[in-house]
Every structure is written in structure tokens, then in C-alpha cells.
Amino acid sequence: VLDFNDPFSTEVKPRILLMGLRRSGKSSIQKVVFHKMSPNETLFLESTNKICREDVSNSSFVNFQIWDFPGQIDFFDPTFDYEMIFRGTGALIFVIDSQDDYMEALARLHLTVTRAYKVNPDINFEIFIHKVDGLSDDHKIETQRDIHQRANDDLADAGLEKIHLSFYLTSIYDHSIFEAFSKVVQKLIPQLPTLENLLNIFISNSGIEKAFLFDVVSKIYIATDSTPVDMQTYELCCDMIDVVIDISCIYGLKDDGTGTPYDKESMAIIKLNNTTVLYLKEVTKFLALVCFVREESFERKGLIDYNFHCFRKAIQEVFEVRMKVVRSRKHQSHMRKNKRATPNGTPRLPL
């Protein structure tokens, strides 16, 4: 099983910024997605009053830093070095409370996006229209349309039509926040096209309806095949991962309590009452493949398992290439530091 910690820890991690007005739900999102906090417990979280930085790559496949910004932060404060922060950012998530008057939030969004874009045009701008659990379906659609229109109109008025904003309806009380975070994280994974292609090959040769490659810790799916994602299907996959981990923590450890509950032997089969089978297999100690298979196709389980073996081997090869690149960069950086050169560029021999 690959260990992604060591090689990737030497690399600069992409940075995700969580921004928005006070009480919009930024810290709650982080706690629910990456700390398995119950949504009801977030009601007791204190308001964030300083920038909180967290590295989420230690126990997870996804490899980045999350910076949670207090809502009252002032871009014009001379102590706030926004250029340094935006320069190393991969994605900026701006959270808007859909149950509040969002005019002030839109003004702050415009200021934030224009400042960030001037420093780093490559940032992905992701807008979470949050707390939609309290809105009716019609009101959700109307709110999203209104925020989308106003935000893009503000950019067009400033001559910044080329800035692309992505919008998501989210709530911590269902799986929408996990799906939205999945879409954000996927944009930061350079191997995404390769992973999607491997999944397409795997399902087409195995008679599988749908497949997700999940980060087990956060329940973010880092890749899926090219068929459309159905929210109900995604929710079933998340629930399956919870069941597997909970049962593994009870029965998966050795008698003396040692070992890990999730390892290369981990797998699960759940048969649904609609002639569909959910099939989970361990890919690495951080990743799981969850498949939707028709019962008649699952009768060829041997073929599926053989194709999975090939898929798993290909995944390992993809990331071994990545590791070699990281090691090469580290070696080159080390050589540059050790190489002492004269003003005309000729290497100087050590004395």
C-alpha cells in the first residue's frame, strides 16, 4: 500500500482559503467535512477571530492547507499581507449565508475576488451558497440565480468578465457540502484526467454502472467516471463508507487492539432492494473505490476483481511517477543550494 505522506510532504501544498462574512458558516463547514463533527455540535462553535491554518494531508489523501479567515478581516489594513496569501492559493471558497441579506456579502465577494485575481489569476473562485436547508426548492433556485446574476454583473461592470465563478448550493445537514468540496478539491489534483480515464476503462470492461474514488477520511470523492453524478448515489456511497469504517473499528483490529481498521483486506458488499449492489474495495490506505453494479453483472465478480487489480496497479503507477517528479525537484533544489558559483557562473571548487 502506498504511503503518500513522505513524498508529498516535501512539496508546496495547494492552499484553500475559506472566506465570507461573520456567522456565514465557514468554521462549521471545515469541522463537519474534515473533523467528522456532528452538524448539531457546530451550533456551539465560537466565532473565528483570527486566521486559522490547518494542514489536512496528515491523515488523508487530499493534500492541501485550509486557511479559515475571520469575517471581519480588513483588506486595507496594512498588517494584512493579502499579496502573500493570494499568491500561493489554489482555490478561494467564499461562503454566503442564503438565509441572510446577502448584499453586503456580495460587495465583500467582489472586493475579495478582484484583489485576489490581480495577485494570482490562476485561483479557482468557488462560491458556496450556504445554509440552504432552510429554503424551499423553488427559493433555492431563485436565490442561486439572483446571487449568480448579481456577482457576475458586478464583475462585468468592473471589466472583469473573464473571471469565472463556480456556484454551489450547500448545507452541513446533508451531503451537499461534501459534494461541493469534492468538486473544489478535484480542480487541485493534477492527475484528475488520468484518474477519470482509468475509471472509465474500469467500468466499461466490468459492467459497472458508476464508480467513485473516495478519500476515506473526509468522504470527498477525488475522481469519478464521466457519467453524471446523482446526489442519491453519492449519499449512498458516503453512508457505505461510514458503515465500513464503523464496523472495521469494532471487528477489524487484532485481539490485542493493534493494527488498523482500514487496510488492504478491507472490502464490503451491500445488496440494495432495487437489484443493485454496492461494492467497496481498498485502493490505498487513504483511498477506496465504491462501485454501483447490477446484480446480473455482479455474478461476474471474478472479472470485476481482476479488473480492479489492474486498476489498482495503474493507480499506484500514476502516483509513483508523481513521487519521482517530487524527488527530482527536491534533488535539483538541493543541488542548487549546494552549488557555489563565481560571478561569471563557473562552479567554484570547495577549499
Stockholm file with secondary structure:
# STOCKHOLM 1.0

chainA/1-351         VLDFNDPFSTEVKPRILLMGLRRSGKSSIQKVVFHKMSPNETLFLESTNKICREDVSNSSFVNFQIWDFPGQIDFFDPTFDYEMIFRGTGALIFVIDSQDDYMEALARLHLTVTRAYKVNPDINFEIFIHKVDGLSDDHKIETQRDIHQRANDDLADAGLEKIHLSFYLTSIYDHSIFEAFSKVVQKLIPQLPTLENLLNIFISNSGIEKAFLFDVVSKIYIATDSTPVDMQTYELCCDMIDVVIDISCIYGLKDDGTGTPYDKESMAIIKLNNTTVLYLKEVTKFLALVCFVREESFERKGLIDYNFHCFRKAIQEVFEVRMKVVRSRKHQSHMRKNKRATPNGTPRLPL
#=GR chainA/1-351 SS CCCCHHHHHTSCCCEEEEEESTTSSHHHHHHHHHHCCCGGGGGGCCCCCSCEEEECCSSSSCCCEEEECCTTCCTTCTTCCHHHHHHTEEEEEEEEETTSCCHHHHHHHHHHHHHHHHHCTTCEEEEEEECGGGSCHHHHHHHHHHHHHHHHHHHHHTTCTTCCEEEEECCTTSTHHHHHHHHHHHTTCTTHHHHHHHHHHHHHHHTEEEEEEEETTTTEEEEECSSCCCHHHHHHHHHHHHHHHHHHHHHSSCTTSCSCSSSTTCEEEEECTTSEEEEEEESSSSEEEEEEEEHHHHTTHHHHHHHHHHHHHHHHHHHHHHHHHHHHHHHHHHHHHHCCBCTTSCBCCCC
#=GC SS_cons         CCCCHHHHHTSCCCEEEEEESTTSSHHHHHHHHHHCCCGGGGGGCCCCCSCEEEECCSSSSCCCEEEECCTTCCTTCTTCCHHHHHHTEEEEEEEEETTSCCHHHHHHHHHHHHHHHHHCTTCEEEEEEECGGGSCHHHHHHHHHHHHHHHHHHHHHTTCTTCCEEEEECCTTSTHHHHHHHHHHHTTCTTHHHHHHHHHHHHHHHTEEEEEEEETTTTEEEEECSSCCCHHHHHHHHHHHHHHHHHHHHHSSCTTSCSCSSSTTCEEEEECTTSEEEEEEESSSSEEEEEEEEHHHHTTHHHHHHHHHHHHHHHHHHHHHHHHHHHHHHHHHHHHHHCCBCTTSCBCCCC
//
